[in-house]
Each structure stands twice: as C-alpha cells, then as structure tokens.
Amino acid sequence: MKILIWNVRTEKGYTLVELSKKSGIGKTTLNNYENGLTSPTLRQLEVIAQALDTKISALFESEYK
C-alpha cells in the first residue's frame, strides 16, 4: 500500500507545518509517513483526511481499494 499524503497535501496547498497544526500530528511523524519510513494507523489517516478535507481513500493507493 502506498501512502499519498504528500500528493494530497501539496495539491491542497498545505505545508507540512500547516498540516501538523491542523491534524495535531507532529511534523516529523507526518514527514515519516510521506517518505514511507513509517505507516500511519487507520485513526491517524482519518485525522489527516479531516485536516485536508478529503476522503480517507484519497490518502492511499492499493490494489484492494
């Protein structure tokens, strides 16, 4: 599964700092998600989706989607 947070964040015009403030998730943690170093939980994806005003399914790519 590929995480697409960076794609959606930049498309919406948010910086990493802005998304961190809106979601309550640390900038370093978000950066790790965007770079594939760690994977977000389903709850964290939900929080990020709310902060970006998008559907949770827009934040990942999967053949099972």
C-alpha positions as CSV (number, residue, x, y, z in Angstrom):
1,M,0.0,0.0,0.0
2,K,1.4,3.4,-1.0
3,I,0.6,6.4,1.2
4,L,-0.3,9.5,-0.7
5,I,-0.4,12.2,2.0
6,W,2.2,14.3,0.3
7,N,0.3,14.3,-3.0
8,V,-2.9,15.4,-1.4
9,R,-1.2,17.9,0.9
10,T,0.7,19.7,-1.9
11,E,-2.4,19.6,-4.2
12,K,-4.4,21.4,-1.4
13,G,-1.5,23.9,-0.9
14,Y,-0.7,22.9,2.7
15,T,2.8,23.0,4.1
16,L,3.9,20.2,6.5
17,V,3.8,22.7,9.4
18,E,0.2,23.7,8.5
19,L,-1.0,20.1,8.3
20,S,0.7,19.3,11.6
21,K,-1.1,22.1,13.3
22,K,-4.5,21.2,11.7
23,S,-4.2,17.5,12.5
24,G,-2.3,17.5,15.8
25,I,0.2,15.0,14.4
26,G,3.8,16.0,14.7
27,K,5.7,17.4,11.6
28,T,8.3,14.7,11.9
29,T,5.7,11.9,12.1
30,L,3.9,13.3,9.0
31,N,7.2,13.5,7.2
32,N,8.0,9.9,8.0
33,Y,4.6,8.9,6.7
34,E,5.1,10.8,3.5
35,N,8.5,9.3,2.9
36,G,7.4,5.7,3.7
37,L,9.6,5.4,6.8
38,T,6.6,4.5,9.0
39,S,2.9,3.8,8.3
40,P,0.0,5.7,9.8
41,T,-2.7,3.9,11.7
42,L,-6.3,4.0,10.3
43,R,-7.2,6.6,13.0
44,Q,-4.3,8.8,12.0
45,L,-5.3,8.5,8.3
46,E,-8.8,9.6,9.4
47,V,-7.5,12.6,11.3
48,I,-5.2,13.6,8.3
49,A,-8.2,13.2,5.9
50,Q,-10.3,15.5,8.1
51,A,-7.5,18.1,8.3
52,L,-7.1,18.0,4.5
53,D,-10.9,18.0,3.9
54,T,-10.7,14.8,1.8
55,K,-11.8,11.2,1.8
56,I,-9.6,8.8,3.7
57,S,-9.4,6.7,0.5
58,A,-7.6,9.6,-1.3
59,L,-4.6,9.2,1.1
60,F,-3.5,5.7,0.0
61,E,-3.2,3.6,-3.1
62,S,-3.9,-0.1,-3.0
63,E,-4.9,-2.8,-5.4
64,Y,-7.6,-3.7,-2.9
65,K,-9.1,-0.2,-2.7
